[in-house]
């Protein structure tokens, strides 16, 4: 039976509406995950949801929606699966019969997603992957701050005759987090080169934990530390070098961020001895 007419020619509809009507065609389903408490594989608190589909779409709600890491199907974390960072508007077209959810604690937030079989979620003109891409970038960074993942570290090392002054961002071995360093700035007491690299020993003087960029947010598990030593801790492992004028702290943004696993530190020093250093580092923190 013809259901519509176009150009004088009877055509069948592209969608089998009888299957929609009698329930043979799967509708859109939805699911909410409370993000108030942290979940991770490392802590054994991950959530496994036994649902099936081949289409996944994260809600765009800017007020209640949080972020999470979703692993599709491979809940034992073999080489066949990949943890996907899911934020508002994320679309995935992949078959699954179960999902594993990990997340930072985000009080008052939830991960709402829609799923089903044979669905074609597409970004619209006002969605996060449309022409308004610049707004998307801003919203994405704001969401990371609102979820308590953005931090700043500050600290300094004093000038001592015959010794290097070190400033370090340290990720403790039992933190359960990775720290992604995106940009930094340094100032020295005299014009000097600055060397920096990965050094897997905590410096001796604890300065502070990282400061949360969210007002009232919890401090970072990462630490800023300092030390004076005649030993060159970053020799042979210099990943960053710059020439610095005295008291001229210009920010430097990395094209590829530095990532600190637990038990490692980003350690910086002026090139000569007897030069003091003040450092500022901006980073994100993720649960493993």
NULO-196025 format. One record per residue (C-alpha): residue number from 1; x, y, z. Coordinates in nm, 3 decimals, decimal comma. Example, Ala and Ser with C-alpha at 12.3 -4.5 7.8 and 13.67 -1.06 7.14 Angstrom:
<nodes>
[node 1; [1,230; -0,450; 0,780]]
[node 2; [1,367; -0,106; 0,714]]
</nodes>
This chain:
<nodes>
[node 1; [0,000; 0,000; 0,000]]
[node 2; [0,135; 0,342; -0,094]]
[node 3; [0,162; 0,583; 0,200]]
[node 4; [0,260; 0,901; 0,019]]
[node 5; [0,276; 1,062; -0,322]]
[node 6; [0,573; 1,254; -0,462]]
[node 7; [0,575; 1,394; -0,815]]
[node 8; [0,270; 1,188; -0,903]]
[node 9; [0,451; 0,858; -0,827]]
[node 10; [0,335; 0,634; -0,542]]
[node 11; [0,625; 0,545; -0,310]]
[node 12; [0,672; 0,327; -0,006]]
[node 13; [0,803; 0,502; 0,305]]
[node 14; [1,171; 0,455; 0,386]]
[node 15; [1,082; 0,362; 0,745]]
[node 16; [0,868; 0,057; 0,821]]
[node 17; [0,613; 0,229; 1,041]]
[node 18; [0,425; -0,094; 1,108]]
[node 19; [0,737; -0,216; 1,294]]
[node 20; [0,747; 0,111; 1,487]]
[node 21; [0,378; 0,084; 1,570]]
[node 22; [0,382; -0,273; 1,696]]
[node 23; [0,711; -0,238; 1,888]]
[node 24; [0,939; -0,449; 1,669]]
[node 25; [1,158; -0,148; 1,601]]
[node 26; [1,354; -0,050; 1,914]]
[node 27; [1,275; 0,293; 2,061]]
[node 28; [1,522; 0,536; 2,221]]
[node 29; [1,621; 0,428; 2,574]]
[node 30; [1,793; 0,640; 2,839]]
[node 31; [1,996; 0,584; 3,155]]
[node 32; [2,121; 0,805; 3,441]]
[node 33; [2,444; 0,746; 3,637]]
[node 34; [2,489; 0,944; 3,960]]
[node 35; [2,836; 1,104; 3,957]]
[node 36; [2,834; 1,226; 4,318]]
[node 37; [3,097; 0,972; 4,426]]
[node 38; [3,421; 0,880; 4,248]]
[node 39; [3,453; 0,546; 4,068]]
[node 40; [3,762; 0,381; 3,922]]
[node 41; [3,898; 0,043; 3,821]]
[node 42; [4,199; 0,102; 4,046]]
[node 43; [3,972; 0,132; 4,351]]
[node 44; [3,739; -0,146; 4,237]]
[node 45; [3,443; 0,094; 4,236]]
[node 46; [3,371; 0,104; 3,863]]
[node 47; [3,010; 0,056; 3,751]]
[node 48; [2,921; -0,203; 3,486]]
[node 49; [2,585; -0,153; 3,317]]
[node 50; [2,443; -0,458; 3,128]]
[node 51; [2,260; -0,284; 2,845]]
[node 52; [2,283; -0,338; 2,468]]
[node 53; [2,280; -0,112; 2,167]]
[node 54; [2,482; 0,022; 1,877]]
[node 55; [2,415; 0,396; 1,931]]
[node 56; [2,515; 0,616; 2,227]]
[node 57; [2,454; 0,985; 2,289]]
[node 58; [2,542; 1,190; 2,602]]
[node 59; [2,288; 1,452; 2,708]]
[node 60; [2,366; 1,819; 2,637]]
[node 61; [2,218; 1,949; 2,965]]
[node 62; [2,465; 2,227; 3,071]]
[node 63; [2,351; 2,232; 3,436]]
[node 64; [2,319; 1,871; 3,554]]
[node 65; [2,535; 1,678; 3,309]]
[node 66; [2,883; 1,572; 3,422]]
[node 67; [3,178; 1,393; 3,262]]
[node 68; [3,288; 1,031; 3,285]]
[node 69; [3,511; 0,772; 3,123]]
[node 70; [3,312; 0,504; 2,939]]
[node 71; [3,452; 0,174; 2,816]]
[node 72; [3,227; 0,008; 2,560]]
[node 73; [3,192; -0,371; 2,590]]
[node 74; [3,549; -0,449; 2,709]]
[node 75; [3,498; -0,427; 3,086]]
[node 76; [3,816; -0,628; 3,160]]
[node 77; [4,037; -0,364; 2,990]]
[node 78; [4,209; -0,588; 2,736]]
[node 79; [4,371; -0,452; 2,422]]
[node 80; [4,033; -0,462; 2,242]]
[node 81; [3,874; -0,182; 2,441]]
[node 82; [3,950; 0,181; 2,500]]
[node 83; [3,832; 0,413; 2,779]]
[node 84; [3,652; 0,706; 2,614]]
[node 85; [3,625; 1,042; 2,790]]
[node 86; [3,258; 1,135; 2,753]]
[node 87; [3,137; 1,490; 2,800]]
[node 88; [2,819; 1,667; 2,691]]
[node 89; [2,703; 1,585; 2,337]]
[node 90; [2,933; 1,285; 2,285]]
[node 91; [2,810; 1,048; 2,013]]
[node 92; [2,936; 0,691; 1,967]]
[node 93; [2,817; 0,449; 1,699]]
[node 94; [2,956; 0,120; 1,825]]
[node 95; [2,785; -0,206; 1,926]]
[node 96; [2,789; -0,301; 2,293]]
[node 97; [2,615; -0,529; 2,541]]
[node 98; [2,766; -0,367; 2,850]]
[node 99; [2,928; -0,040; 2,954]]
[node 100; [3,185; 0,034; 3,224]]
[node 101; [3,172; 0,379; 3,389]]
[node 102; [3,452; 0,556; 3,580]]
[node 103; [3,432; 0,914; 3,705]]
[node 104; [3,569; 1,185; 3,929]]
[node 105; [3,340; 1,283; 4,219]]
[node 106; [3,101; 1,549; 4,087]]
[node 107; [2,843; 1,631; 4,356]]
[node 108; [2,502; 1,710; 4,210]]
[node 109; [2,599; 1,587; 3,863]]
[node 110; [2,485; 1,285; 3,666]]
[node 111; [2,574; 1,123; 3,335]]
[node 112; [2,254; 1,090; 3,132]]
[node 113; [2,288; 0,907; 2,803]]
[node 114; [2,051; 0,782; 2,535]]
[node 115; [2,102; 0,455; 2,350]]
[node 116; [1,933; 0,204; 2,125]]
[node 117; [1,964; -0,007; 1,811]]
[node 118; [1,970; 0,134; 1,459]]
[node 119; [1,949; 0,494; 1,581]]
[node 120; [2,125; 0,775; 1,401]]
[node 121; [2,218; 1,044; 1,651]]
[node 122; [2,339; 1,349; 1,461]]
[node 123; [2,460; 1,688; 1,584]]
[node 124; [2,217; 1,968; 1,509]]
[node 125; [2,281; 2,332; 1,429]]
[node 126; [2,300; 2,421; 1,799]]
[node 127; [2,497; 2,119; 1,922]]
[node 128; [2,851; 2,099; 2,047]]
[node 129; [3,000; 1,980; 1,717]]
[node 130; [2,829; 2,227; 1,485]]
[node 131; [2,936; 2,560; 1,341]]
[node 132; [2,954; 2,710; 1,692]]
[node 133; [3,278; 2,521; 1,758]]
[node 134; [3,450; 2,810; 1,940]]
[node 135; [3,175; 2,805; 2,202]]
[node 136; [3,230; 2,430; 2,238]]
[node 137; [3,595; 2,475; 2,332]]
[node 138; [3,507; 2,730; 2,598]]
[node 139; [3,224; 2,516; 2,738]]
[node 140; [3,447; 2,210; 2,746]]
[node 141; [3,710; 2,385; 2,958]]
[node 142; [3,445; 2,532; 3,186]]
[node 143; [3,298; 2,185; 3,233]]
[node 144; [3,638; 2,051; 3,340]]
[node 145; [3,668; 2,327; 3,598]]
[node 146; [3,312; 2,268; 3,720]]
[node 147; [3,389; 1,896; 3,757]]
[node 148; [3,688; 1,983; 3,981]]
[node 149; [3,960; 1,869; 3,739]]
[node 150; [4,145; 2,201; 3,684]]
[node 151; [4,433; 2,302; 3,911]]
[node 152; [4,715; 2,557; 3,945]]
[node 153; [5,046; 2,504; 4,126]]
[node 154; [5,278; 2,778; 4,248]]
[node 155; [5,606; 2,769; 4,439]]
[node 156; [5,966; 2,879; 4,445]]
[node 157; [6,322; 2,771; 4,514]]
[node 158; [6,570; 3,010; 4,678]]
[node 159; [6,910; 3,110; 4,541]]
[node 160; [7,194; 2,931; 4,725]]
[node 161; [7,564; 2,963; 4,640]]
[node 162; [7,693; 2,654; 4,459]]
[node 163; [7,350; 2,489; 4,443]]
[node 164; [7,065; 2,459; 4,191]]
[node 165; [6,722; 2,584; 4,298]]
[node 166; [6,450; 2,333; 4,205]]
[node 167; [6,073; 2,365; 4,167]]
[node 168; [5,868; 2,047; 4,114]]
[node 169; [5,514; 1,929; 4,046]]
[node 170; [5,497; 1,588; 4,214]]
[node 171; [5,234; 1,317; 4,163]]
[node 172; [5,247; 1,090; 4,472]]
[node 173; [5,272; 0,712; 4,410]]
[node 174; [4,933; 0,635; 4,571]]
[node 175; [4,742; 0,927; 4,419]]
[node 176; [4,529; 0,716; 4,183]]
[node 177; [4,547; 1,008; 3,940]]
[node 178; [4,732; 1,121; 3,632]]
[node 179; [4,831; 1,488; 3,603]]
[node 180; [4,827; 1,655; 3,261]]
[node 181; [5,040; 1,970; 3,246]]
[node 182; [4,923; 2,211; 2,976]]
[node 183; [5,120; 2,527; 3,041]]
[node 184; [5,366; 2,687; 3,281]]
[node 185; [5,555; 3,008; 3,357]]
[node 186; [5,879; 3,077; 3,545]]
[node 187; [6,062; 3,378; 3,683]]
[node 188; [6,426; 3,381; 3,792]]
[node 189; [6,618; 3,621; 4,014]]
[node 190; [6,871; 3,687; 3,734]]
[node 191; [6,859; 3,625; 3,360]]
[node 192; [6,903; 3,252; 3,313]]
[node 193; [6,825; 2,949; 3,105]]
[node 194; [6,571; 2,706; 3,258]]
[node 195; [6,593; 2,328; 3,225]]
[node 196; [6,306; 2,093; 3,308]]
[node 197; [6,246; 1,720; 3,290]]
[node 198; [6,083; 1,417; 3,451]]
[node 199; [6,244; 1,325; 3,785]]
[node 200; [6,089; 1,030; 3,969]]
[node 201; [6,185; 1,127; 4,324]]
[node 202; [5,995; 1,378; 4,538]]
[node 203; [6,195; 1,688; 4,628]]
[node 204; [6,249; 1,734; 5,000]]
[node 205; [6,041; 2,046; 5,079]]
[node 206; [5,662; 2,024; 5,049]]
[node 207; [5,510; 2,361; 4,955]]
[node 208; [5,140; 2,296; 4,894]]
[node 209; [4,888; 2,084; 4,712]]
[node 210; [4,757; 2,220; 4,383]]
[node 211; [4,487; 2,486; 4,408]]
[node 212; [4,148; 2,396; 4,260]]
[node 213; [4,028; 2,634; 3,988]]
[node 214; [3,671; 2,579; 4,112]]
[node 215; [3,588; 2,810; 4,403]]
[node 216; [3,548; 2,588; 4,709]]
[node 217; [3,678; 2,282; 4,524]]
[node 218; [3,902; 2,022; 4,690]]
[node 219; [4,280; 2,064; 4,657]]
[node 220; [4,477; 1,851; 4,413]]
[node 221; [4,642; 1,529; 4,523]]
[node 222; [4,946; 1,661; 4,334]]
[node 223; [5,205; 1,863; 4,524]]
[node 224; [5,440; 2,153; 4,458]]
[node 225; [5,784; 2,092; 4,610]]
[node 226; [6,127; 2,255; 4,616]]
[node 227; [6,487; 2,173; 4,704]]
[node 228; [6,838; 2,314; 4,676]]
[node 229; [7,114; 2,077; 4,569]]
[node 230; [7,451; 2,078; 4,400]]
[node 231; [7,332; 1,766; 4,212]]
[node 232; [7,176; 1,812; 3,867]]
[node 233; [6,852; 1,610; 3,891]]
[node 234; [6,740; 1,672; 3,531]]
[node 235; [7,074; 1,607; 3,358]]
[node 236; [7,024; 1,360; 3,073]]
[node 237; [6,644; 1,393; 3,089]]
[node 238; [6,585; 1,752; 2,984]]
[node 239; [6,248; 1,778; 2,807]]
[node 240; [6,213; 2,154; 2,818]]
[node 241; [6,455; 2,446; 2,790]]
[node 242; [6,403; 2,820; 2,766]]
[node 243; [6,596; 3,142; 2,809]]
[node 244; [6,451; 3,358; 3,087]]
[node 245; [6,507; 3,727; 3,158]]
[node 246; [6,514; 3,824; 3,523]]
[node 247; [6,164; 3,845; 3,677]]
[node 248; [6,001; 3,797; 3,334]]
[node 249; [5,752; 3,512; 3,375]]
[node 250; [5,594; 3,459; 3,033]]
[node 251; [5,348; 3,165; 3,010]]
[node 252; [5,440; 2,877; 2,780]]
[node 253; [5,169; 2,650; 2,640]]
[node 254; [5,269; 2,299; 2,537]]
[node 255; [5,157; 2,165; 2,199]]
[node 256; [5,165; 1,817; 2,351]]
[node 257; [5,097; 1,812; 2,726]]
[node 258; [5,330; 1,655; 2,981]]
[node 259; [5,158; 1,366; 3,161]]
[node 260; [5,269; 1,254; 3,508]]
[node 261; [5,184; 0,904; 3,622]]
[node 262; [5,180; 0,833; 3,998]]
[node 263; [5,531; 0,845; 4,141]]
[node 264; [5,674; 1,097; 3,895]]
[node 265; [5,743; 1,469; 3,891]]
[node 266; [5,796; 1,758; 3,650]]
[node 267; [6,112; 1,920; 3,786]]
[node 268; [6,256; 2,259; 3,681]]
[node 269; [6,571; 2,455; 3,766]]
[node 270; [6,768; 2,759; 3,645]]
[node 271; [7,065; 2,652; 3,433]]
[node 272; [7,333; 2,797; 3,666]]
[node 273; [7,362; 2,764; 4,043]]
[node 274; [7,286; 3,048; 4,286]]
[node 275; [6,976; 3,161; 4,093]]
[node 276; [6,630; 3,154; 4,252]]
[node 277; [6,319; 3,039; 4,065]]
[node 278; [5,945; 3,097; 4,103]]
[node 279; [5,711; 2,867; 3,908]]
[node 280; [5,345; 2,848; 3,806]]
[node 281; [5,194; 2,541; 3,640]]
[node 282; [4,840; 2,481; 3,508]]
[node 283; [4,712; 2,127; 3,478]]
[node 284; [4,421; 1,882; 3,473]]
[node 285; [4,383; 1,579; 3,699]]
[node 286; [4,213; 1,253; 3,596]]
[node 287; [4,135; 0,937; 3,790]]
[node 288; [4,317; 0,631; 3,657]]
</nodes>
